[in-house]
Amino acid sequence: MDVTKSCRALLAATDDSPEARHALGCALHLARDLGAKLYALYVIDSHAARSLGVHRQEGIREMAAEGKEAIQSLLRQAEELGVEAEGLLAEGRPGEEICRLAKHCRADIVVIGVKGKSLIEEALLGDVSRHVLHHAKQPVLVVRGEGHGQYGV
């Protein structure tokens, strides 16, 4: 299958880290170039929030506010570029939610950012990236930091 000819939708996940913001920017431009819709997803990591104990709900509220802000920023950029985009906010384990929502949205490609500058860091993907690469039913585009080609790949 030639994904570039049949791509109607991309799902890009963010945790609002610099790497994820770069990946979102790449996904935005890729969606524009392909004429595809972009779903921007922020997952509130409720599993990680458990470690906050009695402050769990406060942490979830803060993550939700951060996620909404990240999605709104992306939607403004999408509008400027003329890209159809939709923001998604989910709660759960990020890797599982990315895979679940990619299927739900019928995404043709999943775009994720990854940290990594040294050979060791590049060899060891994060838990979320690894989960998505192993469990997503769609092709997964892993975007490295800036300075790695047109789309950062």
C-alpha positions in Angstrom: 0.0 0.0 0.0 1.3 3.4 -0.9 0.4 5.4 2.2 1.2 8.7 0.6 -1.5 8.2 -2.1 -4.2 6.9 0.1 -3.6 8.8 3.4 -6.7 10.5 4.6 -5.9 10.9 8.3 -2.9 11.1 10.6 -2.9 10.9 14.3 -0.1 12.7 16.1 0.4 12.3 19.9 1.9 14.9 22.2 3.0 15.1 25.8 3.9 18.8 25.1 7.6 18.0 25.3 9.9 19.8 22.8 10.3 16.5 20.9 6.5 16.0 20.8 5.9 19.6 19.7 8.4 19.1 16.9 6.7 15.9 15.9 3.3 17.7 15.8 4.8 20.4 13.6 6.1 17.7 11.2 2.7 15.9 11.3 1.0 19.2 10.5 3.1 19.9 7.5 2.8 16.3 6.3 -1.0 16.4 6.6 -0.9 19.6 4.6 1.3 18.0 1.9 -0.9 14.9 1.7 -4.2 16.7 2.0 -5.1 14.6 5.1 -6.9 15.4 8.3 -4.8 15.6 11.4 -5.9 14.3 14.8 -3.8 15.8 17.6 -3.9 13.7 20.7 -2.9 14.5 24.3 -3.2 11.6 26.8 -3.5 12.4 30.5 -1.4 9.6 32.0 -3.7 8.5 34.8 -1.3 5.7 35.6 1.5 8.1 36.3 -0.9 10.3 38.3 -1.4 7.5 40.8 2.1 8.3 42.2 0.8 11.7 43.3 -1.3 10.0 46.0 -3.8 12.5 47.5 -2.8 15.1 44.9 -3.8 12.8 42.1 -6.9 14.7 41.0 -5.0 18.0 41.1 -2.3 16.5 38.9 -4.9 15.2 36.4 -6.5 18.7 36.2 -3.1 20.2 35.6 -2.3 17.6 32.9 -5.7 18.2 31.3 -5.1 22.0 31.2 -1.7 21.4 29.6 -3.2 19.1 27.1 -6.0 21.5 26.1 -3.4 24.3 25.7 -1.2 22.1 23.5 -4.1 21.0 21.3 -5.4 24.6 21.0 -2.0 25.8 19.8 -1.9 23.0 17.2 -5.4 23.8 16.0 -4.4 27.5 15.5 -1.4 26.4 13.5 -3.5 24.0 11.4 -6.0 26.8 10.6 -3.2 29.0 9.5 -1.9 26.3 7.1 -5.4 25.3 5.9 -5.2 21.8 7.4 -8.3 20.2 8.7 -7.5 19.2 12.3 -9.3 17.9 15.4 -8.0 17.8 18.9 -8.4 14.8 21.2 -7.9 14.6 24.9 -7.9 11.1 26.5 -7.1 9.6 29.9 -5.3 6.4 30.5 -1.9 4.8 29.6 -0.5 6.8 26.7 0.7 4.0 24.5 -2.6 2.1 24.8 -4.7 5.2 24.2 -2.6 6.2 21.1 -3.2 2.8 19.6 -6.9 2.7 20.5 -7.6 6.2 19.2 -5.6 5.7 16.0 -7.9 2.8 15.3 -11.0 4.7 16.3 -10.1 7.7 14.1 -9.2 5.4 11.2 -5.8 7.1 11.1 -3.6 5.9 8.2 -0.4 6.9 9.9 0.5 7.5 13.6 3.2 10.2 14.2 5.1 10.2 17.5 8.2 12.1 18.7 11.2 10.5 20.3 14.1 11.8 22.3 17.5 10.6 21.4 20.9 12.2 20.5 23.5 9.6 21.5 23.7 6.1 20.0 22.5 4.6 23.3 19.5 7.0 23.5 18.6 6.4 19.9 18.7 2.6 20.5 16.4 2.9 23.5 13.0 4.3 22.6 10.8 5.5 25.4 8.1 3.2 26.8 5.3 5.0 24.9 7.1 5.0 21.6 8.0 1.3 22.0 4.4 0.4 22.8 3.0 2.2 19.8 5.6 0.7 17.4 4.8 -2.8 18.6 1.0 -2.5 18.9 -0.3 0.1 16.4 -2.0 -1.5 13.4 -1.1 1.5 11.3 2.4 2.5 10.0 4.2 4.6 12.7 6.3 7.6 11.8 8.9 8.3 14.5 10.1 11.9 14.4 13.5 12.7 15.9 14.5 16.2 17.0 15.1 19.1 14.7 17.8 18.9 12.0 17.0 15.4 10.7 15.6 16.0 7.2 12.5 17.7 5.9 10.1 16.2 8.3 12.6 15.4 11.1 12.7 11.7 10.4 
